[in-house]
């Protein structure tokens, strides 16, 4: 496969444009020129970002430094992220199906929540 961007290497893949811009900004704050490569058909097919991902590219000589910055940033973000929100559920009295709180009727048997 021919390298479309000579001199550039991919350091990570993200799945939305905001995360791509954040990664690029962090790298550029650390004096690493970064590029975003995505194929969403000019904005007409944004779902391709989810399936194909958005690639972050840097110059090959900056690869090791960029990888360590992204790895450190990801680790810090995971350590300091907010706790997951618990999803409240209820069980249908008719069939026992577990449903999320916002549903007022069972999707399986149509029994109303009491």
C-alpha positions as CSV (number, residue, x, y, z in Angstrom):
1,X,0.0,0.0,0.0
2,X,1.4,3.4,-1.0
3,X,1.9,6.0,1.7
4,X,-0.4,8.9,0.7
5,X,1.4,11.2,3.1
6,X,5.2,10.8,2.8
7,X,7.0,11.7,6.0
8,X,3.9,11.4,8.1
9,X,3.0,8.5,10.4
10,X,-0.2,7.7,12.2
11,X,0.0,7.8,16.0
12,X,-3.6,7.2,17.0
13,X,-7.2,6.8,15.8
14,X,-10.1,8.6,17.4
15,X,-13.8,8.3,16.6
16,X,-15.1,11.9,16.6
17,X,-13.9,15.2,15.4
18,X,-13.8,16.9,18.8
19,X,-11.4,14.2,20.1
20,X,-9.2,14.7,17.0
21,X,-9.0,18.4,17.5
22,X,-8.1,17.9,21.2
23,X,-5.4,15.5,20.4
24,X,-4.0,17.8,17.7
25,X,-4.1,20.7,20.1
26,X,-2.3,18.9,22.8
27,X,0.5,17.8,20.4
28,X,0.8,21.3,19.0
29,X,1.1,22.7,22.5
30,X,4.1,20.5,22.8
31,X,5.7,21.8,19.6
32,X,4.7,18.8,17.5
33,X,3.0,19.6,14.2
34,X,-0.1,17.3,13.9
35,X,-2.5,16.6,11.1
36,X,-6.1,15.2,11.1
37,X,-7.0,12.7,8.4
38,X,-10.6,11.7,8.0
39,X,-12.9,10.6,5.3
40,X,-16.5,11.7,5.8
41,X,-17.3,12.5,2.2
42,X,-16.9,16.3,2.8
43,X,-19.2,16.2,5.8
44,X,-22.0,14.4,4.0
45,X,-21.3,11.0,5.7
46,X,-20.3,11.8,9.3
47,X,-21.1,8.2,10.4
48,X,-17.9,7.1,8.6
49,X,-15.9,8.7,11.4
50,X,-17.4,6.1,13.7
51,X,-16.6,3.1,11.5
52,X,-13.3,4.3,9.9
53,X,-12.1,6.6,12.6
54,X,-10.1,9.8,12.4
55,X,-6.4,9.4,12.1
56,X,-3.9,11.7,13.9
57,X,-0.6,12.1,11.9
58,X,2.7,13.6,12.8
59,X,6.1,13.9,11.2
60,X,8.0,10.6,11.5
61,X,10.8,12.2,13.5
62,X,8.2,13.3,16.2
63,X,6.6,9.9,16.4
64,X,8.1,8.7,19.7
65,X,7.5,12.0,21.5
66,X,3.9,12.3,20.2
67,X,3.1,8.7,21.2
68,X,4.3,9.3,24.8
69,X,2.3,12.6,25.0
70,X,-0.9,10.9,23.8
71,X,-0.3,7.9,26.0
72,X,0.2,10.1,29.1
73,X,-2.8,12.3,28.3
74,X,-5.0,9.3,27.8
75,X,-3.8,7.8,31.1
76,X,-4.4,11.0,33.0
77,X,-7.9,11.5,31.4
78,X,-8.9,7.9,32.4
79,X,-7.7,8.4,35.9
80,X,-9.5,11.7,36.4
81,X,-12.7,10.9,34.5
82,X,-16.0,11.2,36.3
83,X,-17.6,8.0,37.6
84,X,-20.0,6.2,35.4
85,X,-23.7,7.0,35.9
86,X,-25.7,4.1,37.1
87,X,-28.7,3.3,34.8
88,X,-31.9,2.7,36.8
89,X,-34.0,-0.3,35.7
90,X,-37.2,-2.1,36.4
91,X,-38.4,-5.6,35.8
92,X,-41.6,-6.4,34.0
93,X,-44.0,-8.3,36.3
94,X,-45.5,-10.2,33.3
95,X,-42.4,-11.6,31.6
96,X,-39.5,-10.5,33.8
97,X,-37.7,-8.4,31.1
98,X,-35.3,-5.8,32.6
99,X,-36.0,-2.3,31.2
100,X,-34.5,1.1,31.7
101,X,-36.4,3.5,33.9
102,X,-37.6,5.8,31.2
103,X,-39.8,3.1,29.6
104,X,-43.3,3.0,30.9
105,X,-44.2,-0.3,29.1
106,X,-42.4,-3.5,28.5
107,X,-41.0,-3.7,24.9
108,X,-41.3,-7.5,25.0
109,X,-44.9,-8.0,26.2
110,X,-46.4,-4.5,26.3
111,X,-47.3,-4.7,30.0
112,X,-47.4,-1.3,31.6
113,X,-45.1,-0.6,34.5
114,X,-47.0,-0.4,37.8
